[in-house]
Every structure is written in C-alpha cells, then in structure tokens.
Amino acid sequence: MSGPLLLHPDDNVLVLAAPIRAGDVLILDGVEVIAPASVEVGHKLARRALKTGDKVLKYGAPIGSMTASAAAGEHVHLHNMKSDYIASHTRRATGAGEA
C-alpha cells in the first residue's frame, strides 16, 4: 500500500494515494498510527492532531478551517472542516444572465 502523500512541508493534512481501511497501520511523520476509519483515495488525513478553528493547510496554503477536532490519521473532509472561501453546501454552476 502506498502511504499518504505530503504535498508541501508546511501541510497539516496528507492526501491518500490509495484507499485505507479501518485498522490499517499508517506511518505519519515517523509515528505509527492505526487508521480509525476507512477513507477513499484522494481524501485528506490529519497529519497531526487538529483542533476546532485550526487552519487546514494543503499545498502550503490554507484551504479551510476545522469545525471539529481530528486526531492524527483521522479523515479531514466536510464533516469536520469548512472552506474559508466558498460555502461548500451551496456550490453550483451559474450561467450567463443569472443574478
């Protein structure tokens, strides 16, 4: 199994190059962590413990804020983070002439 990818040294999340299953052993910054849940490829994991209000850093840039805490190895997604830029629950395409 490929390990989670660190895209930038400042990131506090890792991106999964392959899906993981609950109970899988992950090595995060040299520390062994047991995956608490199954997570699909392309999703994010907490690189270290994150608390409510922490900025989520991916590609070395903030992409959102934590709305709930997450331990190292936990899934980071819309259930525990929010975009600081767009409301994720209102994303939709708009066409010409729409107000």
Secondary structure, DSSP 8 states (H G I E B T S, - for coil): ----B--STT-SEEE-SS-B-TT-EEEETTEEEE-SS-B-TT-EEESS-B-TT-EEEETTEEEEEESS-B-TT-EESTTTEE-SSS-GGG-----TT--
